[in-house]
Amino acid sequence: MKFVGIVGSNADLSYNRKLLQFIKTQYQDLFELDVVEIKDIPMFNQSDDQTNSSPIQNLNQKILAADGVIIATPEHNHTIPAGLKSVLEWLSFKIHPLENKPVMIVGASYYDQGSSRAQLHLRQILDAPGVNAIVMPGNEFLLGKVKESFNENDQLIDTNTVKFLQGVLEKFVEFVRLVNRLEAPKEEPLPKEDLHVTGTIDTTIKEIDMAAEDWVEQAAAKVNAVEGNTYVKLNRGILTVDQINTFLASMPMELTYADDNNQFLYYNYTKEAEDMLADRVPGQAGNPLALCHPERSLSSVEWVIQQLRSGRQDVVRVHVPTHGPDKFVVHNYQAMHDEEGNYKGINEFILDFKPIVDWYLKQTGLTLEGDIDAGSGASQQDHGVDAGSGASEKA
Amino acid sequence: MKHFIGLVGTNSDQSTNRQLLQFIQTYFKDQATIELMEIKGLPVFNKPKDRIVPDEVKVMANKIEQADGVIISTPEYDHAVPASLMNALNWLSYGIYPFVDKPVMITGASYGTLGSSRAQAHLRQILDAPELKARIMPSSEFLLAHSLQAFNEDNQLLDSSQVEKLTGLFADFITFVDLINQLIHAHGSNKKAAENFSWDNL
């Protein structure tokens, strides 16, 4: 986890800075801490907007990128320093990087109180609608009498304090995880997919058994499909059907077309199933998608289609390491859309792109770094997308 | 006649708190003279080791010392006092102590419904800190809500009940100043406590 630690003081000597630096090194196994300073941030003035100045933008970017923020505040006049308040005002004016960000407050002070009043004010400030941070409740860390608290190596002397701080920080790490779950976008469940193709769309060739081995022949006869050297006008050009076939057969990948009715209409048939990366057989053309996948992988197939139809993802990729180290095989499920942007189905293209990578490395003298196997584990695996489910594995 | 400082609690060019103080200044001109004081342009307080405060702060401190009381009108930013006002108070309590035992009345205006209620509560705590130790008039909130709609083009408060309330508070403040001036017994020790307050000797 990555946190930003804001030094709440702009003074040259600050025990709050020392405290954050101690946290950074002492607890580096728990998280990574980037200690940032506020002394270059100007005084907030709503009539003189400096939101786009680089000190404010730098801080903005760091906070946005962080999993959580730790603010260390001193206490001046029973409240937080004006400099820290000014920073928070900038960060709640035109930009709101602390919104829904988990925040933990710590504080050090010269006297017994350990910034107790400042911390309470800071909680109220962070809770204001423009700031809207999510401050960890309880778990106050007040470091009083700071001048006696650190040794000459800037280490906290009291072992109980070190242990207590460890406990509080561990809780904060847990708190960040919790908040992230709380704030994760709530995705509406997507409509079910009709993988058995019980309905039709405009382009469906009706009254032909989709499961038939000779669906292509039957359907072609039904609609008088053109073939051979008949010209077809395309965007942009004219080819004969033979030329289109030649063209598609030469594609260095296995192409499959499934329409938006979940019917498998076409694949560029050049190899027999056993020589393919994902096996297909000629008799499958025309099948509902439910028919050309095993039962156990239908929920994954549905998930992929839901992502593409809803637009949540434009392409779903799955890395398939089972072909061995001499191939880099990726299954790509690319959403297709018409000119109006309507979902039109899936362009599934499967390829081994290792020859391209090898050629490129040789040309440029570049090398691959690290273990190639380390690339496995695409996030889609979480959803159980069964990439190995070939078309021939009929249920 | 009493002389007060009206401290504008923001550095913004547009401020209904400034407007409110201007209204108080003219409306009560027969009862007190009020000089408005701005806080714009002060450097960000950074606890300089040499304890030298900027010249403009010294001028402000001097005027506050001379005045019979201070009226602070604060907006509310993020549930609290604006940084610019906190900053002015940080400087005005760093090696100089113009606020110690100074009678203070707090007012506030806000665009919304709450009229800076939380900022005023914070400001009371702040003014109670050892190096400020002002004498804040108790039980005397003046919250001006929806302040953008509160004044007419001649800068008069439109709501007569608000004017009535303010009139009462202002009369009380004048009495409060006289009262505080009799509470002199602790002044010496308060002043001493502020002066002896040291960040390093605690």
HADDOCK unambig.tbl for C-alpha pairs under 7 A between the chains (distance, minus, plus):
assign (segid A and resid 10 and name CA) (segid B and resid 46 and name CA) 5.43 0.50 0.50
assign (segid A and resid 11 and name CA) (segid B and resid 46 and name CA) 4.79 0.50 0.50
assign (segid A and resid 11 and name CA) (segid B and resid 47 and name CA) 5.76 0.50 0.50
assign (segid A and resid 43 and name CA) (segid B and resid 44 and name CA) 6.11 0.50 0.50
assign (segid A and resid 43 and name CA) (segid B and resid 84 and name CA) 6.69 0.50 0.50
assign (segid A and resid 44 and name CA) (segid B and resid 83 and name CA) 6.88 0.50 0.50
assign (segid A and resid 44 and name CA) (segid B and resid 84 and name CA) 6.91 0.50 0.50
assign (segid A and resid 45 and name CA) (segid B and resid 11 and name CA) 6.00 0.50 0.50
assign (segid A and resid 45 and name CA) (segid B and resid 12 and name CA) 5.77 0.50 0.50
assign (segid A and resid 46 and name CA) (segid B and resid 12 and name CA) 5.71 0.50 0.50
assign (segid A and resid 47 and name CA) (segid B and resid 12 and name CA) 5.29 0.50 0.50
assign (segid A and resid 47 and name CA) (segid B and resid 13 and name CA) 5.77 0.50 0.50
assign (segid A and resid 77 and name CA) (segid B and resid 126 and name CA) 5.23 0.50 0.50
assign (segid A and resid 77 and name CA) (segid B and resid 129 and name CA) 4.92 0.50 0.50
assign (segid A and resid 78 and name CA) (segid B and resid 125 and name CA) 6.39 0.50 0.50
assign (segid A and resid 78 and name CA) (segid B and resid 126 and name CA) 5.19 0.50 0.50
assign (segid A and resid 78 and name CA) (segid B and resid 129 and name CA) 5.65 0.50 0.50
assign (segid A and resid 79 and name CA) (segid B and resid 126 and name CA) 6.40 0.50 0.50
assign (segid A and resid 82 and name CA) (segid B and resid 45 and name CA) 6.94 0.50 0.50
assign (segid A and resid 82 and name CA) (segid B and resid 83 and name CA) 4.78 0.50 0.50
assign (segid A and resid 82 and name CA) (segid B and resid 84 and name CA) 6.85 0.50 0.50
assign (segid A and resid 82 and name CA) (segid B and resid 86 and name CA) 5.14 0.50 0.50
assign (segid A and resid 82 and name CA) (segid B and resid 87 and name CA) 4.76 0.50 0.50
assign (segid A and resid 83 and name CA) (segid B and resid 44 and name CA) 6.15 0.50 0.50
assign (segid A and resid 83 and name CA) (segid B and resid 45 and name CA) 6.80 0.50 0.50
assign (segid A and resid 83 and name CA) (segid B and resid 83 and name CA) 6.94 0.50 0.50
assign (segid A and resid 85 and name CA) (segid B and resid 83 and name CA) 5.09 0.50 0.50
assign (segid A and resid 86 and name CA) (segid B and resid 83 and name CA) 4.87 0.50 0.50
assign (segid A and resid 110 and name CA) (segid B and resid 199 and name CA) 6.64 0.50 0.50
assign (segid A and resid 110 and name CA) (segid B and resid 202 and name CA) 6.20 0.50 0.50
assign (segid A and resid 111 and name CA) (segid B and resid 202 and name CA) 5.70 0.50 0.50
assign (segid A and resid 124 and name CA) (segid B and resid 79 and name CA) 6.33 0.50 0.50
assign (segid A and resid 125 and name CA) (segid B and resid 78 and name CA) 5.18 0.50 0.50
assign (segid A and resid 125 and name CA) (segid B and resid 79 and name CA) 5.31 0.50 0.50
assign (segid A and resid 125 and name CA) (segid B and resid 80 and name CA) 6.28 0.50 0.50
assign (segid A and resid 128 and name CA) (segid B and resid 78 and name CA) 4.86 0.50 0.50
assign (segid A and resid 128 and name CA) (segid B and resid 79 and name CA) 5.65 0.50 0.50
assign (segid A and resid 130 and name CA) (segid B and resid 78 and name CA) 6.61 0.50 0.50
